[in-house]
Amino acid sequence: MPVPTSNYSSLPLPGHNPAPPELLAVPPHSRPLYACTELLLFDEEPRIKLHAVLDPESAPGLDIWRDPVHQLPPPAALSAPATTPPRAGMKLTCPRLPWRIALASAPGGFVYILASPVVDRPVIAMAFEERCTQIRRGCDPEAAWRAEMERKRGIRRVDFLFGSPRFVGLAATPGRPDEWQMIFSA
């Protein structure tokens, strides 16, 4: 009986019986079949966990109409990574805001605000008026003066939140590991 030869052809040589599959030579450039399933394991995204300060389930919330200095978490929490494992960058979105916020973790990182046209000017103007009214309702005698100063400063980004100025936290955007949706409430 002839000895099987090692060649790269899938067809047997004339006059030779085909060798059992385990005796066929594997071309040097190919990988074993099980390597494909191992590669899929590496393509999976690691599970990303938000820091407690940003997690809607445990975050205390931050009223962005008020002075944030008195509401901020301790400095240690502010200097911790936003996620575990840490990400090189994050994109923040909000359905109420006509722009995205890109965060980068390079030394002296930058925040980019990508402006787009404002299409709902009457609603934004109403939110602006409401913010000024809230200031005017203050208990101190200077409330009316502060409200007038706010009116002179004009529309601010907080007015785009349409009366929902409490930052609750971030929620993951499905299928986009670096994009997070900002959650606000009244």
PyMOL commands that set and color helices and strands:
alter all, ss='L'
color gray80, all
select helices_A, chain A and resi 21-23+34-43+68-70+75-78+121-136+143-153+157-161
alter helices_A, ss='H'
color red, helices_A
select strands_A, chain A and resi 49-50+62-63+83-84+89-93+100-104+111-114+166-173+176-185
alter strands_A, ss='S'
color yellow, strands_A
deselect
rebuild
show_as cartoon
